[in-house]
Amino acid sequence: MNNDQISLRMVVLLLVGALTVVVALHHPALGAAIAVGAVVIALLNELMGR
């Protein structure tokens, strides 16, 4: 795996995390979105690591 793939992976993970935080901030009733976002990030990290 080269540095370009690592950078792309990090960018995707950060964007998904940022999107989750924005949704949670704009819609406080969706506070569970942070937990869902963490699960999504963990799954993406696991899948992209293979």
DALINWO-V349973 format. One record per residue. RES is the residue in one small letter. OMEGA is omega in whole degrees, -180 to 180 (* if undefined). NEAR is the number of other C-alpha atoms within 8 Angstrom. D_LAST is the distance of its C-alpha to the last C-alpha in Angstrom with 1 decimal. Layout:
BEGIN
res=<RES/RES>
omega=<OMEGA/OMEGA>
near=<NEAR/NEAR>
d_last=<D_LAST/D_LAST>
END
This chain:
BEGIN
res=<m/n/n/d/q/i/s/l/r/m/v/v/l/l/l/v/g/a/l/t/v/v/v/a/l/h/h/p/a/l/g/a/a/i/a/v/g/a/v/v/i/a/l/l/n/e/l/m/g/r>
omega=<-179/-176/179/180/178/180/179/179/-179/179/180/-180/179/179/178/178/179/178/178/180/179/179/-179/180/-178/-179/-176/179/179/-180/178/180/178/178/178/179/179/178/179/179/179/179/178/180/180/-178/-179/179/-178/*>
near=<4/5/6/6/8/9/8/8/10/8/8/8/11/8/8/10/11/8/8/11/10/8/10/14/7/6/8/7/5/8/9/7/11/10/8/8/11/9/8/8/11/8/8/9/10/8/7/7/5/4>
d_last=<10.5/13.8/15.6/15.8/12.1/12.3/15.6/14.5/11.8/14.7/17.1/15.4/15.1/18.7/20.0/18.8/20.3/23.5/24.0/23.9/26.4/28.7/28.8/29.6/32.3/34.0/34.0/34.8/35.0/31.2/30.6/28.0/25.9/24.8/23.4/21.7/20.3/18.9/17.2/15.8/14.6/13.0/11.3/10.2/9.0/6.9/5.7/5.5/3.8/0.0>
END
